[in-house]
Amino acid sequence: MTQAIEDQSEAGEGRSGTAREQLQTLLVSGETVRALALQHRLYALLHRRHVAAATSGRFIFMSRPLLGGYQPFDVRWQDLKEARLTVGMFSATLTLGYSANLSDTAAGEGETRMLRASGLERAAAQALYRECQAQEQSWREKRRVRSIEEMRATAGGVQIATGIYPPTANDAAIEDRRSPPDSPAERLSKAKDMRDQGLITDAEFETIKARVIAGL
């Protein structure tokens, strides 16, 4: 587990403590902070220092206006698409790409937006980046499995529950089959798209293809 790295200097200790106190007010029950990064002092000469944090469930960026208070923005780990880190001489910039659709189904993913946290202290930003990378890799595999399940449900009418995502209204619609099913051609087209994107293997594509053909 990535440990939180903060500004440990005497002057920075108070600012870090205040930032952590404000961050704690945003956490839900059971949520913990795994990494925390403040903006470098050079970026805080005219503004209050912004805060970026990785928790057990999301990425939180807190913009702290000069006159007080804070404006939080968060990205759920399941919506994270990519994380990039640029390290300079004095500071680092962490850039996150995330899905703006806030969908719990793989098929619901759409537009990718960017969140840029600049001027972060280097060591803390690197710890933050490692946590983002771990979450990105974990959820990429979960999305791949979910995509396979959705494709199998659409192509063959069989759904395998894994517990990766909580049940959604889309799951209920698949189970009771009240909506008209896709045509065989549409099912094969979706399966081919998934294979081309690397979401399923050639063997899995052939299995879906055989199931669709058998149902003709």
Beta strands, then each sheet from edge to edge (+ up, - down):
strand 1: 33-38
strand 2: 51-55
strand 3: 58-63
strand 4: 71-76
strand 5: 80-87
strand 6: 91-99
strand 7: 112-121
sheet 1: 1+ 2- 3+ 4-
sheet 2: 5+ 6- 7+
end
